[in-house]
């Protein structure tokens, strides 16, 4: 079971276990991560699951699709490592992934 570490806005790290077929957003919600809301339920329409992927992990993820890229483009706190957690499925290869929760939009 992959473990994902979320560094919350206050700097506190929370590590959560991801079940098969879960996304970064779902894992954060199940793990009680502050700052990840997932208002739209994972349909890529609200960006309340915005995270910054730590640099060493960015190349291990598939690039964002067009819809996700468009949503990220409109974010005030976007960075090159920005992703929407609802669009990133977790698998065993991501065990140990570290993401940061940016300030609320």
N, C-alpha and C positions, 0 to 999 in steps of 0.2 A: 504494500500500500504506500504510494508516494506521499511524502511529507512536504508541505509547502509552507514557507515562512513568510509572513506578512509583517512588514514594519509599519505600524500604524502612524498616524499623523503626530502622535505624542512621543514617538520614538520607541515605544514598547513593541517588542517582537512577539508575535503569536504564531505558533506552529500548529498546523491543522493537517489531519489525515484526509487524503482524497480517495474516494471510492471510485471504482471503475465507471467510466463514462461521465464523470463530473467535470465541470469547468472550474476555472479559477474563482469565478463569482460564487458558484454553488459551494465550493470548498470553504470560501471565506464566510459565507452566511452560516454554514453548519458549524464553523469554528468560532463564531462570535467575534469576528474581526470588526473593530470600529472603523467607520468610514466607507465601508462597502455596503451599499443599500440594495441594489438590484431592483429598482422600482419597476422596470418593464418586464421583469421575470426572465430576462435573458434573450430578448428578441432584437437586441442591438438598436434600441430606439431612445435610450435615456442617458447613457454614459455615467450612471451612478455606480458603476463597477470599475471605473478607470483606475489603472495601476501603472506604475513604472517598473518595468522588468530590469533587474540588475544586469549590467552590461555583459558579464560572462555568460549569461543565459540567453540573451537576445537572439543569437544566431541559431539556437536550438529550436526556436519556434518557427512555424510557418508564418510568412508575412501576412499582415492584415489583408482581408478582402476589401473590395471597393466600398462596401457599405460601412464597414468598421473604420476604414481610412477617412471616409467623409465625416463620420461622427467625431473622430479624434481631431480632425482639422478645425472643428469649431470649439475646441476646449481651450479655456484660458491658460490652464496649467499643463499643456501638452509639451512633450519632449520627444526626441527621436525614439526613446524606449517606451513610449506610451502604448498601452494596449487596453482593450475593453475585456475585462475578465470573463464576461459571458461568451466571448468568442475564442477563448483559449482552452481547448480540452486538455485535461491532465492525463498523462500516461506515465508508465514506470521510468521513462527516460528523463522525466522532469523531477524525479525524487531529489529533494534538496533545493529546489528552486526558491529564490528569494525575490519578492516583489515589495514595492513600497506603495503606500496609499498616499496619493497627493492631497493637497488641501481641497476642500469641497469647492465645487464650481459655483 
